[in-house]
Amino acid sequence: MPVLPGAEPYHHEGGEVGVLLCHGFTGSPQSLRPWAEYLAARGLTVALPLLPGHGTRWEDMRLTGWQDWYAEVDRELRVLRERCAHVFVAGLSMGGALALRLAAKHGDAVAGVMVVNPANKVHGPAAHALPLLRHFVPTTKGITSDIAKEGVEEVGYGHVPLHAAHSLRNFLRLVDGELPQVTQPLLLLHSPRDHVVPPVDSERVLGRVSSTDVTEILLEQSHHVATLDHDADLVFAESHAFVTRLVTESDAARVKESDAESVQRSGSGSVERNGPGSLEQREGTATGG
C-alpha cells in the first residue's frame, strides 16, 4: 500500500552521534519529523523509521503486533551502532516505550534515553475486555492529533485496530517489568494536559527506572503530540542539550582514562628499562630524579 503523504521514514547521515526516534501507536514519522530535522541540522546522524502496519491504512495494522514494531527499531539501532560512536534512543508515546525497551535490552550500547509522554499502560475498563472484544469489534475511534496548537494535524489513523491495541497492552506490560533494567541517563518530558497518555504513566516510568541521571521537564502548553505543539522547540532544544552534555562528559572521561593508562605505561616502561635496581633508583625514575 502507498504510504500516506508525510508519513515517510526519515534518515540523515551526520556525525558520530546518532539518535533513533520512534513514533507512536497509529501515528507516523510525521509527528517526529521536525525533531529529527532539528537534530540533523546540528550534525547528528538521525534514524526515524516507519513502524510496520503504520502510515498506510488501519487495516494493515491489524496484521502486525508489538514484536513487529520492536523488531524494526531494534534493527535500526544496530545499524546506528555500526555507524556511530554514541547512540541515543528517543520516542513519543508508544515510541517512548519502544525506546525504553531498547535501553533495557542493549545496555551500554545506548548512551541515553529521551521520551515524550511515554505510554506505560492501556487505561480504562475496555482494556480488560480487549482479549475477547477484538474478535467481535474491529476498531474504535482514533487517538491522533491531540494537539493544543490550532491548525496542526498529526498524520495517522482515524481508527484504532483492536487486535493491535491488544498487542500494545501486552507490550506495555512487558516493558513495565523491564524498566528497572534501564540505567542510562534519562530525559523525560511530559504534558500535564495529555488526553491520550495520562501523567501517571510518566510518574510510573520515573519511579521504576534505575537511572540516576534523570531530568524531568513539564510541557505546560502542549497536549499529547508535544513534538508538533507549542512546546516543540523546548523538546528539541532540551534533547539536543541532553545529548551534547552526555557526549562531552563521555569523551572527557575517555580522554582522562586514556591519559591515565598512558602515564601508567610510561612509568612501567621506565622501571623495566632501569632493570631491577634499588628502591631509591626506582623512585627516582618515577619522579624524574
N, C-alpha and C positions, 0 to 999 in steps of 0.2 A: 504493500500500500504506500502511496506517496506520503511524505512527511508534511505535516501542517506548516504553513509559512511561518517562519520564526522559530520553529521547534528543532531546527537542525543542530547537530552536535557542533562543538567549537573546540579547536586545538590551536595552540600558539607555541612555536619554538622560541624560547628565550634563553636565559642563562641557566646556571647550575642549581637554581632554586625552583622547585616545581610545586604546583598546587593542583590537587584533584578536587573538582567541585561536583557535588552530587545533588541533582534536583529532586523535587518532592513527588509524592504519590499522585498520580493522574495529571501531573504537571509536565514540564518540558524544560530543556536548556534555556528557553527564552526568559524564564524567571531569574536566571543567574547570569545571563549574558552580559549585562552591564558590569557586574562584579568581575567576571572573567576578563573583560576588556580593560578594566581599570588595572588589574594586576599585570596583564600582558603589557600594557603601556609603560609599566615600571620595570620591565626587563625580565619578568618571571616567565617560566615555562608553565603553560596552563592546559589542563585537560578537562573538558566539560562534556561527558558522553550523554547520549540519549539512551535512557534505560529501555530494555526490551518491553514491547507492548505499549509504550508511550509514544505520544507525538503523531499518531495516525488516526485511529478511531477506537472507541472504547471496546468494541467487540474484540479487537486484537489483544487487549489487556486481559480478557477473560482466560486466555490461553497461557498466561505467564504467572509466575509466583515469585516470592522473595528470593528463592535460590537463583533465578534468572537475573534479577536486579543486582543482587550482591555479586554474582559472578562477573558481571560487566564491570563494576567499579574495582573489583579485585584485580581483574586483568589490566585495567588502566593504571592501577597503582604499580603493578610490576613493571610495566613499560616505563613509567616515570622513574622508577628506581634505577633502571638501566641507564637512564639519560641524565639524572640529576644527583647532586651530592646531598641535597636536603630536600625532603618531600613532605608537604603538609596536606592534610585532608580536611575538607570543609563540606558543609551541606545545609540545606534548608528543609525543615520538617522531617519527612521520612529520610531525605538525603542526609540530615544530621544523624539519624540512627545508623545509616549505612556508614558514615564517616567514623562514628564511634566504634562500630564493629571492626572496621579496618584497623583502627588503632589498637583495639584489644587483641586482634589476631596477629598483627605484624610487628608489634613491639617497637624496638629501636629503629626499625625501618621507617617509622613515621615520626617526624620531628615535632609535630604539634597538630592540634585539632581545633577547628573553628566551626561552630554550629550556630545557626539562626533558628529560633523557635523549634528546637528538636522535638520530634514526636517520641513518646515513650509508651503510650497506651492508646488503644481504641476505646473511647469512652462511651457511656450511655447504655441503657438496657438492651438495645438492639445488638450490641457487641456479643452478648452471650448467646443470642439466637442465630448468629452467623453460621455456625456449623450446619444447621438444618435449613435456615431461611434461604441460603444461597442456592439451594436446589429448586426453589419454587419462585423466587423473585430475582430476576437477573441483575437489576440495577436499582440504585437510589439516586437522589439528587446530587449534583456535583458540589465540590468544595473549593473550586478555583476562584481566583480574583477577590479574595478577602483583602482589599487594599483601601486605605483611607484616602489616598490621593485621587482626586477626580480625574476622569478621563484616561485612566491607566487600566489595562486589562491583561490578565495572565493567559497565555496560550496553554490550553489544556482541555480536559474532557468535561462536558456538561453532565456526565453521568459517572457514578462510581460502580464498577462491576463488583458484585458481592463476592464472587469467587476470589477476586484479587484482594478485597477487603479482609476476607477470612485469612488469606495468606499473610497480609500485613499484620493482622492481630497476632498470629503465631510468631512472626519475625520480631515484633516489638517485645514480646515476652522473652524471646531468646536473648535479645540484646540487653534487656534489663538485667538478666542474670550474669551477663558478661561485663557489665560496667565496672566492677571492681578491678578488672584487668586493664583498665585504661589508666595509664600512669603518666602519659605525656602532658606537657603544658596544654591548658585548655582555655580557649576564649569562647564564652557563651553569651550570645546576645538574644534577648527575648522581649516580646511586646506584651505589656500588661493588658492590652485590648485585642488580643488574638481571639478570633471567633472559630478557629479550626483546631488549634492545639492550645489547651489551657495552660496558664503559667505553672500549674502544679507539675507538669511534665519536666519543665526546666529545673524546678526545685528537686525533683526526683533524681535527675541526672547529676546535679551538683552534689547531692547527698550521697551518691553511690560510687562515683568515680574515685580512684585512688590518687589522682593528680594532686600535687602540692602547689604547683604554679597555676592558679586559676584566676581568670578575670571575668567578671560578670558585668554586663552593660545592659541597661534598660533602654528600650526603643519606644519612648513615650508617645511619639507622633505617628506610629505605624500600627497596622493590623498584621495579619499573618505573613503575607508576602512582603516582608520588610525590604527585601532587595530591590523592589520596584516602587517602594513607598517613600514617604517623607524622610525617613531616616537612612535611606540607601547610602548617601555619602558618608554617614557616620560608620555604617557597616564596612564600607570599602576602606576608609582611612584607618580604622582601628585594626582591621585584619592585616593590612599592609604593615602597620607599625608593629604588630604582634610578630609577624614573620621576620621583619628586619631585626627586631631585638633578639629573637632566638638564634637567628643565623649568626649575628655578630657575636653573641655570647658563645656559641658553639665553636666558631672559628678562633676566638680568643683563647678558649680552653685548649683547643687543638695545638695552637702555637705554643702555649705555655708548656703543655705536655711534651711537645717536640723539643723545646729548648731544654727541659729538664733531662730528657733522655740523652740529648747531645752532650750536656755537661757531665752526665754520669759516664758516658762512653769515653769522653776526653780524660776524665780523672782516672778511669780504669786503665786506659792506654798508657798513662804516664807511669803508673806503678809497674806495669808489665815491662816497659822499656827499661826502667831502672833495675829490674831484677829484684831478687829477694834481699834487699838491703835492710839497714837498721830501721827502727821505728822512727827515728828522727829524720832519716832520709826520706821515708815515705811521706811524713807530714810536710817536709819541706817541698816536695814535689807537688803536693796537693794545694799548697798555699802560694806556690810560685817562688818560694825562698831558695 
